[in-house]
Amino acid sequence: MIDKNIRIVSLIPSATEIVATLGLQDAIVGRSHECDYPPEIAHLPVCTQARLNGNADSSSIHNEVNNILQSALSIYKIKLDVLEQLQPTHILTQDQCDVCAVSLPEVEKAVAHLTHTTPQIISLQPSTLRDVWGDIERVGQTFGINSVEILENLEARVKICNRKIQGLSITEMPTVACIEWTDPLMAAANWIPELINIAGGQTLFSGIGQPSARLSWDTLITSNPDVIIFMPCGFDLQRTHQEAKLLTQRPDWEKLHAVKAGRVYITDGNAYFNRPGPRLVDSVEILAEILHPDIFEYGYKGTGWQSLYNSHLSRPLEV
């Protein structure tokens, strides 16, 4: 029986999805400005706002982030008045990336100023798929929810996907470059290399559980990946298309094997790859569709991912 007195404020999209998956959606009383899934939470009061312009180009966003952090400020502000009105019993946040969402110290500082309530802070810090499973279990335990069946179903989908590529030889597993940011160029890391491996690819540049790192253009050209997948942090399919198109104008782009083969893809990184929650399993399935279309067809094409090229022509596809 779920305690009807529970009042949850989630300040990170992945945590909102975890709470909803655990059957606690009705207990969520507030959200971050970026929480948009499941759609039913859209009407909830927004408790955060960004100090930067998310519609600017990648380079401008990167520079603005650095300037804010160098000023010892958080990139996101908590609306203390909204939090005070909501009187939450629990606040979910993260302690992994100051750029992704409100930081743990910022939440602790806000809670210290609340006068009507002292909510319990639950901070998530996942770097691998196992960490995400652990977060789901921990959040479930906090609210007295048994997460075993939920985790078994998520893990089963991952195993089904991985089992189907077991018969492939190493030469049938393409080398993959996952781009998390375009200016400066950065390779996706943390759980992404793990997802690539599960889906039948050979990840380049990043190690499992390692933070994202800058990638030089020369390194990308020299490594000459079989497949390039764009998944910029916080960008949807349309915005990712714009970012990818800018990169195609760089020198030697047309010489890349992935470009010649028409194997360059854009994804909705904001909905899937950038969120360490239940939909990372969807992300595995998306990668499987991209890397091995002859084996997998889950139906994400057009919504979760899209080819950047029409057939094998080196011409950007209009989304």
C-alpha angles and dihedrals in degrees: 000000000000115000106247090208092067112114113184127194113191117198098182128056096228091054091050089055092047092051091048092048089053089057096254098114093118090056092060108102100168140021144186121266088254098051106108106146133115089031091226091075093061093098094057122110114271114234102184142047134190125245091211139065107256091189094064122102120276095259093050092048091050092050093045091051091052092048092051094047092046088054087059090244130131117247089228131051124213115223097230094186092057091046090051092052093048094052095203123200091204135026122196119205140143139250100196111082129018089201097053102055146332109319125238094246090053091053092046090051092050093048090052088061096051113109104187102044144021105210124197111249117221112192123193124205110174124170101162139032089258089056090054091052087049091052091052090050093046094049089048092051091049090060098035094253121143106227098181096104093044092051093045090054093048093046091047091058090051092049093049090053094047093045092058093060097045093099094056121108121230090257089058091056108083124221108247134204113198113197115207097174133013106202105060093019112240133178119227115247141159105069096354098085088051092052090049091053093048091051093052104266137117109237120221131208101003137073125219111271094009123126119256114271138196117269122207118226090234091055091052091049093046094047088052097196123212090225133025119198123187116210107157114189112262097002127121126216095276095048092044089054090056092050094047092049090058091054092052088068092064120109117275093011091126090054094062116112092227091054094048090050093046090239100136116119140185123211140188093254092171093061098038127007099036095052116080096207140092094308091067082086088058086050091056089051091048090052090048090054091049098045100038110022090162090063105031135049112162097155102248095122112117094020107043098023143002137189113253089215136057106240106309097329117121091232124114114249116234110235 
